[in-house]
């Protein structure tokens, strides 16, 4: 969206984006229509790939909101992915439709996150990061001890056996697409609000933000809970896309690595970055999956190269080179024409 403010002497223009609102709205409608109709337009294999892609977009967007905007680097958000999956399983075992259970499971993750913040937000830097990992492992151990949820062997998600493979594939895809759309839209609106400005000030200089009267702790608590809800959405759709729910699949440390990779490659502190990073991740995954250990070597080498030579990520390079922002959340100063 384009909001332009011109000073009285017309020396500078302050605007959101170089695109007109109608152009941006038209692009969103076109993309949304395509992805909504994708199950009927694309082959089943591509629909499955897109489902996994949207799950990664959700996780990377949430990790970016936590680390890139709020300055809290976590290596334990896979814990809320797992809790979201098991909360969905719990509601399904109680008779609820698994797809209907996903938003309730996400809200459950948010409720669980509230008391956790009173412990984690006392920590900073590496201490905070390690503590999030401890929370994730503790959550997995608690789930392992609950026999009703299958313990260590896991349990099949009820309510899906009556669906045909085609119907299940379509329903899973729509659940992941809707989840990703809601998460991206919510993140965009949140960052365009006063909270987004507060997050930027906290990330750049926490002491200065506190001195200016910013409620740093309460804002961080809110963001951590929001991210927990978003990761719960990812866990919920993951549990219906891989119907046999077990701790080893839902609490994978690999999820943390994928979130970090997609965000760092695409661009930390931008909404577009995690999306671009997720595209690159899946493009490399599909191209290099038969390369054995070289698959991981290439991923790691690319991440190190971007961190050294383009710390703002690939979207940061594109934005600085062409002055383009598809989802602007701040303002930019534009010099007027002579």
C-alpha positions in Angstrom: 0.0 0.0 0.0 1.3 3.5 -0.8 0.9 6.3 1.7 2.6 9.5 0.7 3.4 12.4 2.9 4.8 15.6 1.4 6.4 18.3 3.5 5.3 21.9 3.3 8.3 23.0 1.2 8.0 19.9 -1.0 11.7 19.0 -0.6 11.1 15.4 0.3 8.4 12.8 0.0 7.9 10.1 2.6 6.1 7.0 1.3 5.4 3.4 2.0 6.1 2.0 -1.4 6.6 2.9 -5.0 3.6 0.7 -6.0 0.1 2.1 -6.1 -2.5 0.6 -3.7 -4.5 -0.8 -6.6 -1.5 -2.6 -8.1 -0.6 -4.1 -4.7 -4.2 -5.2 -4.1 -4.5 -6.7 -7.6 -1.3 -8.7 -7.1 -2.5 -10.1 -3.7 -5.8 -11.1 -5.2 -4.2 -12.8 -8.3 -1.7 -14.7 -6.1 -4.3 -15.7 -3.6 -6.6 -17.0 -6.4 -3.9 -19.1 -7.9 -2.8 -20.7 -4.7 -6.5 -21.4 -3.7 -7.1 -23.1 -7.0 -3.8 -24.9 -7.1 -5.1 -28.4 -6.1 -7.2 -28.3 -9.3 -4.6 -26.8 -11.5 -1.4 -28.7 -10.5 -0.3 -32.3 -10.3 -0.6 -34.0 -6.9 3.2 -34.1 -6.4 3.3 -30.3 -6.8 0.4 -29.9 -4.4 2.3 -31.9 -1.8 5.5 -29.9 -2.3 3.5 -26.6 -1.9 2.0 -27.9 1.3 5.4 -28.5 2.8 6.6 -25.1 1.4 3.8 -23.3 3.2 4.6 -25.0 6.5 8.2 -23.7 6.2 6.9 -20.2 5.3 4.8 -20.2 8.5 7.7 -21.3 10.6 10.3 -19.0 9.0 7.9 -16.0 9.2 7.4 -16.6 12.9 11.1 -17.1 13.6 11.8 -13.9 11.7 9.2 -12.0 13.7 10.9 -13.2 16.9 14.5 -12.8 16.0 14.5 -10.3 13.1 12.1 -7.8 14.6 12.0 -8.5 18.3 15.7 -9.4 18.6 15.1 -12.7 20.4 17.1 -15.4 18.8 15.5 -18.8 19.5 16.6 -22.3 18.7 13.6 -23.9 20.4 10.5 -22.8 18.4 10.2 -26.4 17.2 8.8 -27.1 20.6 5.6 -25.1 19.8 5.4 -26.8 16.4 5.4 -30.1 18.3 2.9 -28.9 20.9 0.6 -27.6 18.1 0.7 -31.0 16.5 -0.1 -32.8 19.7 -2.8 -30.4 20.7 -4.5 -31.0 17.3 -4.2 -34.8 18.0 -5.7 -34.3 21.5 -8.7 -32.4 20.2 -9.2 -35.0 17.4 -9.1 -37.8 19.9 -11.9 -36.0 21.8 -14.0 -36.1 18.6 -13.2 -32.8 16.9 -12.5 -32.6 13.2 -8.7 -32.4 12.9 -8.9 -29.4 10.5 -11.3 -27.6 12.8 -8.9 -28.4 15.7 -5.9 -26.5 14.2 -6.9 -23.0 15.3 -7.8 -24.3 18.8 -4.4 -26.1 19.0 -2.7 -22.9 18.0 -4.4 -20.9 20.7 -3.5 -23.6 23.2 0.2 -23.1 22.3 -0.3 -19.4 23.0 -1.7 -20.1 26.4 1.2 -22.4 27.2 3.6 -19.8 26.1 2.4 -17.2 28.6 3.9 -18.7 31.8 7.0 -19.7 29.9 7.7 -16.0 29.0 8.1 -15.2 32.7 11.1 -17.4 32.8 12.7 -16.8 29.4 12.4 -13.0 29.3 14.7 -12.8 32.3 17.5 -14.0 30.0 19.4 -12.3 27.2 21.5 -13.3 24.2 22.9 -16.8 24.2 21.3 -17.7 27.5 17.9 -17.0 26.0 18.6 -19.1 23.0 19.8 -22.1 25.0 16.8 -21.8 27.3 14.4 -22.0 24.4 16.1 -25.2 23.4 15.6 -26.5 26.9 11.9 -25.6 26.8 11.5 -27.4 23.5 13.2 -30.6 24.8 11.1 -30.4 28.1 7.9 -30.2 26.1 8.9 -33.3 24.1 9.7 -35.2 27.3 6.3 -34.3 28.8 4.5 -35.5 25.6 6.5 -38.7 25.7 5.1 -39.4 29.2 1.5 -39.1 28.2 0.2 -42.6 27.2 -3.1 -41.1 25.9 -1.2 -39.3 23.1 0.8 -42.5 22.2 3.9 -41.9 24.3 7.1 -42.6 22.4 5.4 -44.7 19.7 3.0 -42.0 18.5 -0.6 -42.2 17.4 -2.5 -42.0 14.1 -4.6 -38.8 13.7 -8.3 -39.8 13.9 -10.9 -38.5 11.5 -8.7 -38.9 8.4 -9.2 -42.5 7.5 -12.6 -41.9 5.9 -11.1 -39.4 3.4 -9.8 -40.5 0.0 -6.2 -39.8 -0.8 -7.2 -37.1 -3.3 -9.6 -35.4 -0.9 -7.0 -35.6 2.0 -4.3 -34.1 -0.3 -6.6 -31.2 -1.2 -7.8 -30.6 2.3 -4.2 -30.6 3.7 -3.0 -28.2 1.0 -5.9 -25.8 1.7 -5.2 -25.9 5.4 -1.5 -25.1 4.9 -2.2 -22.4 2.4 -4.9 -20.7 4.6 -2.6 -21.0 7.6 0.3 -19.4 5.7 -2.0 -16.6 4.4 -3.4 -15.8 7.8 0.1 -15.8 9.4 1.6 -13.6 6.7 -1.4 -11.2 6.8 -1.3 -11.0 10.6 2.4 -10.4 10.6 2.1 -7.7 8.0 -0.7 -5.9 9.8 1.2 -6.2 13.2 4.4 -4.7 11.8 2.5 -1.8 10.1 1.0 -0.9 13.5 2.7 1.0 16.3 3.9 -2.3 17.6 6.1 -2.6 14.5 7.8 0.7 15.2 8.3 -0.3 18.8 9.9 -3.6 17.8 12.3 -1.8 15.5 13.4 0.6 18.3 13.8 -2.3 20.7 15.9 -4.3 18.3 18.1 -1.3 17.4 18.7 0.0 21.0 16.8 -1.5 23.9 18.2 1.0 26.4 17.1 3.9 24.3 13.6 2.4 23.8 13.2 1.9 27.6 14.4 5.5 28.2 11.7 6.7 25.7 9.0 4.9 27.8 8.6 1.8 25.6 7.1 -1.2 27.4 9.9 -3.6 26.2 9.1 -6.6 28.4 5.3 -6.7 27.8 5.9 -6.2 24.1 8.4 -9.0 24.0 6.0 -11.2 25.9 3.2 -10.4 23.4 5.5 -11.2 20.4 6.6 -14.5 22.0 3.0 -15.6 22.5 2.1 -14.6 18.9 5.0 -16.6 17.5 4.0 -19.6 19.7 0.5 -19.4 18.1 2.0 -19.2 14.6 4.2 -22.2 15.3 1.2 -24.0 16.7 -0.5 -23.4 13.3 2.5 -25.0 11.6 2.4 -27.9 13.9 -1.3 -28.4 13.4 -1.1 -28.5 9.6 2.0 -30.7 9.9 0.0 -33.2 12.0 -2.7 -33.6 9.3 -0.2 -33.7 6.4 1.8 -36.5 8.2 -1.1 -38.2 10.0 1.0 -40.5 12.2 1.9 -38.1 15.0 5.0 -39.0 17.0 7.6 -37.0 19.0 10.5 -37.6 16.6 8.6 -36.1 13.7 7.0 -33.2 15.4 9.8 -31.9 17.7 12.6 -32.1 15.1 15.6 -29.8 15.7 15.9 -29.7 12.0 12.9 -27.4 12.0 14.9 -24.8 13.8 17.7 -25.1 11.3 15.3 -24.7 8.4 13.6 -21.7 9.9 17.0 -20.1 10.5 18.3 -21.0 7.0 15.3 -19.7 5.1 15.3 -16.4 7.1 19.0 -15.8 6.9 19.2 -16.6 3.2 16.1 -14.5 2.3 16.7 -11.6 4.6 16.4 -11.1 8.3 14.0 -8.4 9.4 11.9 -8.3 6.2 8.5 -10.0 5.5 9.6 -11.0 2.0 12.9 -12.6 3.2 11.5 -15.8 4.7 9.3 -16.3 1.7 12.2 -15.9 -0.7 14.4 -18.1 1.5 11.7 -20.8 1.6 11.6 -20.8 -2.2 15.4 -21.2 -2.4 15.3 -23.9 0.2 12.8 -26.0 -1.7 14.4 -25.3 -5.0 17.7 -26.6 -3.7 16.1 -29.5 -1.9 14.3 -30.7 -5.0 17.5 -30.3 -7.1 20.0 -31.8 -4.7 18.1 -34.5 -2.8 20.0 -37.2 -4.7 23.4 -35.8 -3.9 23.9 -37.5 -0.6 26.0 -35.6 2.0 26.8 -32.9 -0.6 23.2 -31.8 -0.2 24.0 -30.6 3.3 27.4 -29.2 2.4 25.9 -27.0 -0.3 23.2 -25.7 2.1 25.8 -24.9 4.7 28.2 -23.2 2.3 25.4 -21.1 0.9 24.3 -20.0 4.3 27.9 -19.1 5.3 28.5 -17.2 2.0 25.3 -15.1 2.4 26.1 -14.4 6.1 29.6 -13.1 5.2 29.0 -11.2 1.9 25.3 -10.3 2.1 24.3 -10.2 5.8 21.0 -8.5 4.9 20.0 -11.6 2.8 19.2 -11.9 -0.8 16.0 -9.8 -0.5 18.0 -7.1 1.2 20.3 -7.0 -1.8 17.3 -6.8 -4.2 15.6 -4.1 -2.1 18.8 -1.9 -1.9 19.5 -2.4 -5.6 16.1 -1.8 -7.1 14.4 0.1 -4.2 11.5 -2.3 -4.2 9.4 -3.5 -1.3 6.5 -5.8 -2.0 5.2 -5.8 1.6 6.3 -2.4 3.1 5.9 -2.0 6.8 7.9 1.2 7.2 8.4 4.5 5.4 11.1 5.5 2.9 12.3 9.0 1.9 12.2 9.9 -1.8 13.9 12.9 -3.2 11.5 14.9 -5.4 12.2 15.4 -9.1 13.9 18.6 -10.0 
